[in-house]
Amino acid sequence: RKWLDVPFEKSMCAMFAYFLVRGDLFVYEDFVMPGDKPWPKALAGFELGQAIKRIRELQNFFEAYHPEKVKLLRRVEFVWFPELALPLNPEDGPESWEDTF
């Protein structure tokens, strides 16, 4: 298995709480879990926006090495933004429009 630089289980708990409160996972990049009700106190101060940003950047990595985590993300209607995804091998560099033809 490949190593993740995001605390995935904690992120999932925070995403589930956010989903229950807000009804979606369109989380702003600077969102930090509040400590007041209805938010869980155990997650107060967790930088959920940064965690989600990083998960979206790692979309190709998740799909290649952690399909079980992708299934969990789908359960909370996680939305990927493919334009934010980093290449699986950073040395390959980004694809250009020429690569599609």
Jmol script that loads the backbone (N, CA, C; Angstrom):
load data "model"
ATOM      1  N   ARG A   1       0.834  -1.199   0.000  1.00  0.00           N
ATOM      2  CA  ARG A   1       0.000   0.000   0.000  1.00  0.00           C
ATOM      3  C   ARG A   1       0.870   1.251   0.000  1.00  0.00           C
ATOM      4  N   LYS A   2       0.372   2.250  -0.631  1.00  0.00           N
ATOM      5  CA  LYS A   2       1.073   3.527  -0.658  1.00  0.00           C
ATOM      6  C   LYS A   2       0.605   4.376   0.519  1.00  0.00           C
ATOM      7  N   TRP A   3       1.482   5.221   1.014  1.00  0.00           N
ATOM      8  CA  TRP A   3       1.240   6.034   2.193  1.00  0.00           C
ATOM      9  C   TRP A   3       0.488   7.304   1.834  1.00  0.00           C
ATOM     10  N   LEU A   4      -0.469   7.688   2.670  1.00  0.00           N
ATOM     11  CA  LEU A   4      -1.227   8.931   2.504  1.00  0.00           C
ATOM     12  C   LEU A   4      -0.703   9.979   3.461  1.00  0.00           C
ATOM     13  N   ASP A   5      -0.630  11.215   3.006  1.00  0.00           N
ATOM     14  CA  ASP A   5      -0.188  12.295   3.884  1.00  0.00           C
ATOM     15  C   ASP A   5      -1.371  13.070   4.463  1.00  0.00           C
ATOM     16  N   VAL A   6      -2.550  12.438   4.465  1.00  0.00           N
ATOM     17  CA  VAL A   6      -3.766  13.024   5.022  1.00  0.00           C
ATOM     18  C   VAL A   6      -4.309  12.054   6.065  1.00  0.00           C
ATOM     19  N   PRO A   7      -4.709  12.551   7.249  1.00  0.00           N
ATOM     20  CA  PRO A   7      -5.307  11.631   8.233  1.00  0.00           C
ATOM     21  C   PRO A   7      -6.700  11.209   7.747  1.00  0.00           C
ATOM     22  N   PHE A   8      -6.757  10.141   6.952  1.00  0.00           N
ATOM     23  CA  PHE A   8      -7.981   9.801   6.230  1.00  0.00           C
ATOM     24  C   PHE A   8      -9.152   9.494   7.161  1.00  0.00           C
ATOM     25  N   GLU A   9      -8.958   8.682   8.189  1.00  0.00           N
ATOM     26  CA  GLU A   9     -10.065   8.307   9.066  1.00  0.00           C
ATOM     27  C   GLU A   9     -10.645   9.533   9.768  1.00  0.00           C
ATOM     28  N   LYS A  10      -9.767  10.400  10.249  1.00  0.00           N
ATOM     29  CA  LYS A  10     -10.237  11.630  10.899  1.00  0.00           C
ATOM     30  C   LYS A  10     -10.947  12.518   9.885  1.00  0.00           C
ATOM     31  N   SER A  11     -10.410  12.580   8.679  1.00  0.00           N
ATOM     32  CA  SER A  11     -11.047  13.365   7.617  1.00  0.00           C
ATOM     33  C   SER A  11     -12.432  12.822   7.297  1.00  0.00           C
ATOM     34  N   MET A  12     -12.565  11.496   7.236  1.00  0.00           N
ATOM     35  CA  MET A  12     -13.868  10.890   6.959  1.00  0.00           C
ATOM     36  C   MET A  12     -14.880  11.238   8.045  1.00  0.00           C
ATOM     37  N   CYS A  13     -14.457  11.187   9.301  1.00  0.00           N
ATOM     38  CA  CYS A  13     -15.362  11.552  10.400  1.00  0.00           C
ATOM     39  C   CYS A  13     -15.808  13.001  10.265  1.00  0.00           C
ATOM     40  N   ALA A  14     -14.856  13.878   9.961  1.00  0.00           N
ATOM     41  CA  ALA A  14     -15.181  15.291   9.804  1.00  0.00           C
ATOM     42  C   ALA A  14     -16.076  15.521   8.585  1.00  0.00           C
ATOM     43  N   MET A  15     -15.801  14.813   7.478  1.00  0.00           N
ATOM     44  CA  MET A  15     -16.639  14.956   6.289  1.00  0.00           C
ATOM     45  C   MET A  15     -18.055  14.474   6.562  1.00  0.00           C
ATOM     46  N   PHE A  16     -18.184  13.365   7.292  1.00  0.00           N
ATOM     47  CA  PHE A  16     -19.511  12.852   7.609  1.00  0.00           C
ATOM     48  C   PHE A  16     -20.278  13.860   8.459  1.00  0.00           C
ATOM     49  N   ALA A  17     -19.613  14.441   9.453  1.00  0.00           N
ATOM     50  CA  ALA A  17     -20.258  15.461  10.292  1.00  0.00           C
ATOM     51  C   ALA A  17     -20.661  16.668   9.452  1.00  0.00           C
ATOM     52  N   TYR A  18     -19.768  17.120   8.589  1.00  0.00           N
ATOM     53  CA  TYR A  18     -20.068  18.261   7.719  1.00  0.00           C
ATOM     54  C   TYR A  18     -21.266  17.943   6.826  1.00  0.00           C
ATOM     55  N   PHE A  19     -21.264  16.732   6.256  1.00  0.00           N
ATOM     56  CA  PHE A  19     -22.354  16.304   5.384  1.00  0.00           C
ATOM     57  C   PHE A  19     -23.684  16.292   6.143  1.00  0.00           C
ATOM     58  N   LEU A  20     -23.677  15.801   7.373  1.00  0.00           N
ATOM     59  CA  LEU A  20     -24.906  15.761   8.165  1.00  0.00           C
ATOM     60  C   LEU A  20     -25.414  17.165   8.487  1.00  0.00           C
ATOM     61  N   VAL A  21     -24.502  18.099   8.737  1.00  0.00           N
ATOM     62  CA  VAL A  21     -24.896  19.467   9.099  1.00  0.00           C
ATOM     63  C   VAL A  21     -25.263  20.281   7.863  1.00  0.00           C
ATOM     64  N   ARG A  22     -24.427  20.216   6.836  1.00  0.00           N
ATOM     65  CA  ARG A  22     -24.614  21.088   5.664  1.00  0.00           C
ATOM     66  C   ARG A  22     -25.301  20.416   4.479  1.00  0.00           C
ATOM     67  N   GLY A  23     -25.250  19.087   4.402  1.00  0.00           N
ATOM     68  CA  GLY A  23     -25.926  18.386   3.318  1.00  0.00           C
ATOM     69  C   GLY A  23     -25.116  18.212   2.051  1.00  0.00           C
ATOM     70  N   ASP A  24     -23.861  18.623   2.073  1.00  0.00           N
ATOM     71  CA  ASP A  24     -22.983  18.450   0.910  1.00  0.00           C
ATOM     72  C   ASP A  24     -21.538  18.454   1.388  1.00  0.00           C
ATOM     73  N   LEU A  25     -20.619  18.314   0.443  1.00  0.00           N
ATOM     74  CA  LEU A  25     -19.194  18.379   0.792  1.00  0.00           C
ATOM     75  C   LEU A  25     -18.474  19.430  -0.043  1.00  0.00           C
ATOM     76  N   PHE A  26     -19.172  20.502  -0.361  1.00  0.00           N
ATOM     77  CA  PHE A  26     -18.528  21.627  -1.037  1.00  0.00           C
ATOM     78  C   PHE A  26     -17.938  22.522   0.047  1.00  0.00           C
ATOM     79  N   VAL A  27     -16.790  22.104   0.548  1.00  0.00           N
ATOM     80  CA  VAL A  27     -16.148  22.724   1.704  1.00  0.00           C
ATOM     81  C   VAL A  27     -15.120  23.751   1.221  1.00  0.00           C
ATOM     82  N   TYR A  28     -15.200  24.949   1.775  1.00  0.00           N
ATOM     83  CA  TYR A  28     -14.208  25.970   1.436  1.00  0.00           C
ATOM     84  C   TYR A  28     -12.838  25.545   1.929  1.00  0.00           C
ATOM     85  N   GLU A  29     -11.831  25.936   1.187  1.00  0.00           N
ATOM     86  CA  GLU A  29     -10.452  25.542   1.481  1.00  0.00           C
ATOM     87  C   GLU A  29     -10.001  25.972   2.877  1.00  0.00           C
ATOM     88  N   ASP A  30     -10.547  27.064   3.388  1.00  0.00           N
ATOM     89  CA  ASP A  30     -10.119  27.576   4.696  1.00  0.00           C
ATOM     90  C   ASP A  30     -11.060  27.147   5.842  1.00  0.00           C
ATOM     91  N   PHE A  31     -11.946  26.190   5.581  1.00  0.00           N
ATOM     92  CA  PHE A  31     -12.900  25.771   6.611  1.00  0.00           C
ATOM     93  C   PHE A  31     -12.206  24.971   7.705  1.00  0.00           C
ATOM     94  N   VAL A  32     -12.453  25.386   8.944  1.00  0.00           N
ATOM     95  CA  VAL A  32     -11.951  24.695  10.133  1.00  0.00           C
ATOM     96  C   VAL A  32     -13.168  24.256  10.935  1.00  0.00           C
ATOM     97  N   MET A  33     -13.159  23.025  11.404  1.00  0.00           N
ATOM     98  CA  MET A  33     -14.313  22.511  12.152  1.00  0.00           C
ATOM     99  C   MET A  33     -14.543  23.350  13.413  1.00  0.00           C
ATOM    100  N   PRO A  34     -15.752  23.889  13.558  1.00  0.00           N
ATOM    101  CA  PRO A  34     -16.070  24.678  14.754  1.00  0.00           C
ATOM    102  C   PRO A  34     -16.216  23.780  15.986  1.00  0.00           C
ATOM    103  N   GLY A  35     -16.199  24.373  17.144  1.00  0.00           N
ATOM    104  CA  GLY A  35     -16.322  23.622  18.383  1.00  0.00           C
ATOM    105  C   GLY A  35     -17.691  23.735  19.029  1.00  0.00           C
ATOM    106  N   ASP A  36     -18.590  24.504  18.402  1.00  0.00           N
ATOM    107  CA  ASP A  36     -19.923  24.670  18.984  1.00  0.00           C
ATOM    108  C   ASP A  36     -20.936  23.746  18.318  1.00  0.00           C
ATOM    109  N   LYS A  37     -22.110  23.637  18.917  1.00  0.00           N
ATOM    110  CA  LYS A  37     -23.150  22.761  18.379  1.00  0.00           C
ATOM    111  C   LYS A  37     -23.619  23.295  17.040  1.00  0.00           C
ATOM    112  N   PRO A  38     -23.936  22.450  16.105  1.00  0.00           N
ATOM    113  CA  PRO A  38     -24.115  20.999  16.143  1.00  0.00           C
ATOM    114  C   PRO A  38     -22.853  20.221  15.780  1.00  0.00           C
ATOM    115  N   TRP A  39     -21.702  20.863  15.752  1.00  0.00           N
ATOM    116  CA  TRP A  39     -20.456  20.225  15.329  1.00  0.00           C
ATOM    117  C   TRP A  39     -19.876  19.391  16.464  1.00  0.00           C
ATOM    118  N   PRO A  40     -19.262  18.246  16.140  1.00  0.00           N
ATOM    119  CA  PRO A  40     -18.668  17.400  17.191  1.00  0.00           C
ATOM    120  C   PRO A  40     -17.435  18.067  17.812  1.00  0.00           C
ATOM    121  N   LYS A  41     -17.422  18.129  19.129  1.00  0.00           N
ATOM    122  CA  LYS A  41     -16.315  18.784  19.835  1.00  0.00           C
ATOM    123  C   LYS A  41     -14.985  18.079  19.594  1.00  0.00           C
ATOM    124  N   ALA A  42     -15.022  16.771  19.396  1.00  0.00           N
ATOM    125  CA  ALA A  42     -13.784  16.009  19.196  1.00  0.00           C
ATOM    126  C   ALA A  42     -13.045  16.441  17.934  1.00  0.00           C
ATOM    127  N   LEU A  43     -13.749  17.053  16.998  1.00  0.00           N
ATOM    128  CA  LEU A  43     -13.126  17.482  15.740  1.00  0.00           C
ATOM    129  C   LEU A  43     -12.888  18.987  15.674  1.00  0.00           C
ATOM    130  N   ALA A  44     -13.164  19.692  16.767  1.00  0.00           N
ATOM    131  CA  ALA A  44     -12.981  21.147  16.791  1.00  0.00           C
ATOM    132  C   ALA A  44     -11.543  21.502  16.436  1.00  0.00           C
ATOM    133  N   GLY A  45     -11.397  22.442  15.520  1.00  0.00           N
ATOM    134  CA  GLY A  45     -10.071  22.906  15.123  1.00  0.00           C
ATOM    135  C   GLY A  45      -9.461  22.121  13.969  1.00  0.00           C
ATOM    136  N   PHE A  46     -10.098  21.027  13.548  1.00  0.00           N
ATOM    137  CA  PHE A  46      -9.564  20.235  12.438  1.00  0.00           C
ATOM    138  C   PHE A  46      -9.745  21.014  11.137  1.00  0.00           C
ATOM    139  N   GLU A  47      -8.679  21.131  10.371  1.00  0.00           N
ATOM    140  CA  GLU A  47      -8.695  21.892   9.126  1.00  0.00           C
ATOM    141  C   GLU A  47      -9.266  21.036   7.995  1.00  0.00           C
ATOM    142  N   LEU A  48     -10.585  20.906   8.007  1.00  0.00           N
ATOM    143  CA  LEU A  48     -11.254  20.053   7.032  1.00  0.00           C
ATOM    144  C   LEU A  48     -11.069  20.561   5.610  1.00  0.00           C
ATOM    145  N   GLY A  49     -11.114  21.861   5.421  1.00  0.00           N
ATOM    146  CA  GLY A  49     -10.947  22.417   4.080  1.00  0.00           C
ATOM    147  C   GLY A  49      -9.611  22.027   3.459  1.00  0.00           C
ATOM    148  N   GLN A  50      -8.550  22.077   4.239  1.00  0.00           N
ATOM    149  CA  GLN A  50      -7.228  21.690   3.738  1.00  0.00           C
ATOM    150  C   GLN A  50      -7.148  20.195   3.466  1.00  0.00           C
ATOM    151  N   ALA A  51      -7.780  19.401   4.334  1.00  0.00           N
ATOM    152  CA  ALA A  51      -7.768  17.950   4.138  1.00  0.00           C
ATOM    153  C   ALA A  51      -8.501  17.577   2.857  1.00  0.00           C
ATOM    154  N   ILE A  52      -9.647  18.196   2.619  1.00  0.00           N
ATOM    155  CA  ILE A  52     -10.413  17.895   1.404  1.00  0.00           C
ATOM    156  C   ILE A  52      -9.657  18.358   0.167  1.00  0.00           C
ATOM    157  N   LYS A  53      -9.028  19.501   0.261  1.00  0.00           N
ATOM    158  CA  LYS A  53      -8.226  19.986  -0.879  1.00  0.00           C
ATOM    159  C   LYS A  53      -7.150  18.952  -1.231  1.00  0.00           C
ATOM    160  N   ARG A  54      -6.474  18.438  -0.208  1.00  0.00           N
ATOM    161  CA  ARG A  54      -5.412  17.463  -0.446  1.00  0.00           C
ATOM    162  C   ARG A  54      -5.971  16.150  -1.001  1.00  0.00           C
ATOM    163  N   ILE A  55      -7.105  15.704  -0.493  1.00  0.00           N
ATOM    164  CA  ILE A  55      -7.721  14.479  -1.014  1.00  0.00           C
ATOM    165  C   ILE A  55      -8.073  14.665  -2.488  1.00  0.00           C
ATOM    166  N   ARG A  56      -8.593  15.836  -2.838  1.00  0.00           N
ATOM    167  CA  ARG A  56      -8.919  16.088  -4.251  1.00  0.00           C
ATOM    168  C   ARG A  56      -7.661  16.112  -5.111  1.00  0.00           C
ATOM    169  N   GLU A  57      -6.579  16.647  -4.579  1.00  0.00           N
ATOM    170  CA  GLU A  57      -5.313  16.645  -5.319  1.00  0.00           C
ATOM    171  C   GLU A  57      -4.819  15.214  -5.541  1.00  0.00           C
ATOM    172  N   LEU A  58      -5.129  14.332  -4.601  1.00  0.00           N
ATOM    173  CA  LEU A  58      -4.659  12.946  -4.661  1.00  0.00           C
ATOM    174  C   LEU A  58      -5.665  12.000  -5.319  1.00  0.00           C
ATOM    175  N   GLN A  59      -6.587  12.518  -6.098  1.00  0.00           N
ATOM    176  CA  GLN A  59      -7.615  11.690  -6.724  1.00  0.00           C
ATOM    177  C   GLN A  59      -7.020  10.505  -7.474  1.00  0.00           C
ATOM    178  N   ASN A  60      -6.038  10.735  -8.318  1.00  0.00           N
ATOM    179  CA  ASN A  60      -5.436   9.644  -9.097  1.00  0.00           C
ATOM    180  C   ASN A  60      -4.770   8.615  -8.193  1.00  0.00           C
ATOM    181  N   PHE A  61      -4.143   9.076  -7.129  1.00  0.00           N
ATOM    182  CA  PHE A  61      -3.498   8.205  -6.152  1.00  0.00           C
ATOM    183  C   PHE A  61      -4.529   7.330  -5.448  1.00  0.00           C
ATOM    184  N   PHE A  62      -5.635   7.953  -5.006  1.00  0.00           N
ATOM    185  CA  PHE A  62      -6.701   7.197  -4.342  1.00  0.00           C
ATOM    186  C   PHE A  62      -7.266   6.138  -5.279  1.00  0.00           C
ATOM    187  N   GLU A  63      -7.552   6.526  -6.520  1.00  0.00           N
ATOM    188  CA  GLU A  63      -8.150   5.578  -7.457  1.00  0.00           C
ATOM    189  C   GLU A  63      -7.209   4.421  -7.785  1.00  0.00           C
ATOM    190  N   ALA A  64      -5.916   4.700  -7.832  1.00  0.00           N
ATOM    191  CA  ALA A  64      -4.944   3.654  -8.176  1.00  0.00           C
ATOM    192  C   ALA A  64      -4.615   2.736  -7.005  1.00  0.00           C
ATOM    193  N   TYR A  65      -4.472   3.299  -5.799  1.00  0.00           N
ATOM    194  CA  TYR A  65      -3.954   2.528  -4.676  1.00  0.00           C
ATOM    195  C   TYR A  65      -4.932   2.312  -3.522  1.00  0.00           C
ATOM    196  N   HIS A  66      -6.015   3.069  -3.466  1.00  0.00           N
ATOM    197  CA  HIS A  66      -6.942   2.977  -2.332  1.00  0.00           C
ATOM    198  C   HIS A  66      -8.402   2.987  -2.797  1.00  0.00           C
ATOM    199  N   PRO A  67      -8.796   2.024  -3.633  1.00  0.00           N
ATOM    200  CA  PRO A  67     -10.190   2.015  -4.109  1.00  0.00           C
ATOM    201  C   PRO A  67     -11.212   1.854  -2.983  1.00  0.00           C
ATOM    202  N   GLU A  68     -10.814   1.209  -1.891  1.00  0.00           N
ATOM    203  CA  GLU A  68     -11.743   1.059  -0.769  1.00  0.00           C
ATOM    204  C   GLU A  68     -12.059   2.413  -0.135  1.00  0.00           C
ATOM    205  N   LYS A  69     -11.099   3.322  -0.137  1.00  0.00           N
ATOM    206  CA  LYS A  69     -11.331   4.662   0.400  1.00  0.00           C
ATOM    207  C   LYS A  69     -12.199   5.485  -0.559  1.00  0.00           C
ATOM    208  N   VAL A  70     -12.037   5.254  -1.847  1.00  0.00           N
ATOM    209  CA  VAL A  70     -12.881   5.930  -2.843  1.00  0.00           C
ATOM    210  C   VAL A  70     -14.340   5.526  -2.614  1.00  0.00           C
ATOM    211  N   LYS A  71     -14.585   4.258  -2.298  1.00  0.00           N
ATOM    212  CA  LYS A  71     -15.951   3.798  -2.018  1.00  0.00           C
ATOM    213  C   LYS A  71     -16.527   4.512  -0.801  1.00  0.00           C
ATOM    214  N   LEU A  72     -15.719   4.688   0.235  1.00  0.00           N
ATOM    215  CA  LEU A  72     -16.178   5.411   1.425  1.00  0.00           C
ATOM    216  C   LEU A  72     -16.506   6.863   1.091  1.00  0.00           C
ATOM    217  N   LEU A  73     -15.678   7.483   0.281  1.00  0.00           N
ATOM    218  CA  LEU A  73     -15.918   8.872  -0.109  1.00  0.00           C
ATOM    219  C   LEU A  73     -17.216   9.006  -0.906  1.00  0.00           C
ATOM    220  N   ARG A  74     -17.499   8.036  -1.739  1.00  0.00           N
ATOM    221  CA  ARG A  74     -18.752   8.064  -2.515  1.00  0.00           C
ATOM    222  C   ARG A  74     -19.975   8.008  -1.608  1.00  0.00           C
ATOM    223  N   ARG A  75     -19.849   7.341  -0.474  1.00  0.00           N
ATOM    224  CA  ARG A  75     -20.983   7.227   0.450  1.00  0.00           C
ATOM    225  C   ARG A  75     -21.412   8.572   1.019  1.00  0.00           C
ATOM    226  N   VAL A  76     -20.484   9.509   1.108  1.00  0.00           N
ATOM    227  CA  VAL A  76     -20.846  10.849   1.594  1.00  0.00           C
ATOM    228  C   VAL A  76     -20.923  11.840   0.431  1.00  0.00           C
ATOM    229  N   GLU A  77     -21.108  11.309  -0.766  1.00  0.00           N
ATOM    230  CA  GLU A  77     -21.268  12.113  -1.975  1.00  0.00           C
ATOM    231  C   GLU A  77     -20.094  13.074  -2.196  1.00  0.00           C
ATOM    232  N   PHE A  78     -18.889  12.577  -1.925  1.00  0.00           N
ATOM    233  CA  PHE A  78     -17.690  13.374  -2.157  1.00  0.00           C
ATOM    234  C   PHE A  78     -17.579  13.708  -3.641  1.00  0.00           C
ATOM    235  N   VAL A  79     -17.253  14.959  -3.932  1.00  0.00           N
ATOM    236  CA  VAL A  79     -17.144  15.420  -5.314  1.00  0.00           C
ATOM    237  C   VAL A  79     -15.670  15.636  -5.643  1.00  0.00           C
ATOM    238  N   TRP A  80     -15.211  14.967  -6.684  1.00  0.00           N
ATOM    239  CA  TRP A  80     -13.843  15.158  -7.161  1.00  0.00           C
ATOM    240  C   TRP A  80     -13.830  16.326  -8.146  1.00  0.00           C
ATOM    241  N   PHE A  81     -12.742  17.043  -8.189  1.00  0.00           N
ATOM    242  CA  PHE A  81     -12.526  18.079  -9.196  1.00  0.00           C
ATOM    243  C   PHE A  81     -11.287  17.657  -9.978  1.00  0.00           C
ATOM    244  N   PRO A  82     -11.462  16.909 -11.080  1.00  0.00           N
ATOM    245  CA  PRO A  82     -10.313  16.346 -11.807  1.00  0.00           C
ATOM    246  C   PRO A  82      -9.265  17.378 -12.208  1.00  0.00           C
ATOM    247  N   GLU A  83      -9.672  18.614 -12.408  1.00  0.00           N
ATOM    248  CA  GLU A  83      -8.689  19.641 -12.782  1.00  0.00           C
ATOM    249  C   GLU A  83      -7.719  19.952 -11.647  1.00  0.00           C
ATOM    250  N   LEU A  84      -8.059  19.580 -10.424  1.00  0.00           N
ATOM    251  CA  LEU A  84      -7.165  19.787  -9.277  1.00  0.00           C
ATOM    252  C   LEU A  84      -6.247  18.589  -9.030  1.00  0.00           C
ATOM    253  N   ALA A  85      -6.573  17.441  -9.641  1.00  0.00           N
ATOM    254  CA  ALA A  85      -5.833  16.212  -9.372  1.00  0.00           C
ATOM    255  C   ALA A  85      -4.406  16.288  -9.905  1.00  0.00           C
ATOM    256  N   LEU A  86      -3.483  15.884  -9.071  1.00  0.00           N
ATOM    257  CA  LEU A  86      -2.083  15.814  -9.466  1.00  0.00           C
ATOM    258  C   LEU A  86      -1.858  14.542 -10.272  1.00  0.00           C
ATOM    259  N   PRO A  87      -0.862  14.527 -11.161  1.00  0.00           N
ATOM    260  CA  PRO A  87      -0.583  13.279 -11.884  1.00  0.00           C
ATOM    261  C   PRO A  87      -0.130  12.195 -10.911  1.00  0.00           C
ATOM    262  N   LEU A  88      -0.421  10.954 -11.251  1.00  0.00           N
ATOM    263  CA  LEU A  88      -0.043   9.835 -10.394  1.00  0.00           C
ATOM    264  C   LEU A  88       1.463   9.813 -10.176  1.00  0.00           C
ATOM    265  N   ASN A  89       2.216  10.066 -11.230  1.00  0.00           N
ATOM    266  CA  ASN A  89       3.666  10.186 -11.138  1.00  0.00           C
ATOM    267  C   ASN A  89       4.018  11.644 -11.418  1.00  0.00           C
ATOM    268  N   PRO A  90       4.359  12.428 -10.387  1.00  0.00           N
ATOM    269  CA  PRO A  90       4.630  13.848 -10.577  1.00  0.00           C
ATOM    270  C   PRO A  90       5.723  14.137 -11.606  1.00  0.00           C
ATOM    271  N   GLU A  91       6.602  13.169 -11.834  1.00  0.00           N
ATOM    272  CA  GLU A  91       7.673  13.386 -12.808  1.00  0.00           C
ATOM    273  C   GLU A  91       7.150  13.396 -14.240  1.00  0.00           C
ATOM    274  N   ASP A  92       5.933  12.845 -14.447  1.00  0.00           N
ATOM    275  CA  ASP A  92       5.335  12.853 -15.774  1.00  0.00           C
ATOM    276  C   ASP A  92       4.887  14.246 -16.179  1.00  0.00           C
ATOM    277  N   GLY A  93       4.615  15.102 -15.208  1.00  0.00           N
ATOM    278  CA  GLY A  93       4.133  16.442 -15.504  1.00  0.00           C
ATOM    279  C   GLY A  93       2.668  16.423 -15.891  1.00  0.00           C
ATOM    280  N   PRO A  94       2.073  17.600 -16.009  1.00  0.00           N
ATOM    281  CA  PRO A  94       0.659  17.676 -16.354  1.00  0.00           C
ATOM    282  C   PRO A  94       0.412  17.312 -17.814  1.00  0.00           C
ATOM    283  N   GLU A  95      -0.780  16.798 -18.081  1.00  0.00           N
ATOM    284  CA  GLU A  95      -1.155  16.517 -19.455  1.00  0.00           C
ATOM    285  C   GLU A  95      -1.505  17.829 -20.143  1.00  0.00           C
ATOM    286  N   SER A  96      -1.275  17.878 -21.425  1.00  0.00           N
ATOM    287  CA  SER A  96      -1.680  19.057 -22.190  1.00  0.00           C
ATOM    288  C   SER A  96      -2.835  18.661 -23.094  1.00  0.00           C
ATOM    289  N   TRP A  97      -3.445  19.607 -23.718  1.00  0.00           N
ATOM    290  CA  TRP A  97      -4.567  19.323 -24.622  1.00  0.00           C
ATOM    291  C   TRP A  97      -4.095  18.439 -25.779  1.00  0.00           C
ATOM    292  N   GLU A  98      -2.804  18.489 -26.089  1.00  0.00           N
ATOM    293  CA  GLU A  98      -2.277  17.671 -27.181  1.00  0.00           C
ATOM    294  C   GLU A  98      -2.293  16.174 -26.857  1.00  0.00           C
ATOM    295  N   ASP A  99      -2.281  15.848 -25.556  1.00  0.00           N
ATOM    296  CA  ASP A  99      -2.286  14.448 -25.144  1.00  0.00           C
ATOM    297  C   ASP A  99      -3.650  13.782 -25.370  1.00  0.00           C
ATOM    298  N   THR A 100      -4.688  14.560 -25.598  1.00  0.00           N
ATOM    299  CA  THR A 100      -6.035  14.001 -25.765  1.00  0.00           C
ATOM    300  C   THR A 100      -6.309  13.577 -27.201  1.00  0.00           C
ATOM    301  N   PHE A 101      -5.423  13.909 -28.136  1.00  0.00           N
ATOM    302  CA  PHE A 101      -5.645  13.564 -29.548  1.00  0.00           C
ATOM    303  C   PHE A 101      -4.687  12.529 -30.035  1.00  0.00           C
TER     304      PHE A 101
END
end "model"
wireframe off; spacefill off
backbone 0.3
color backbone group
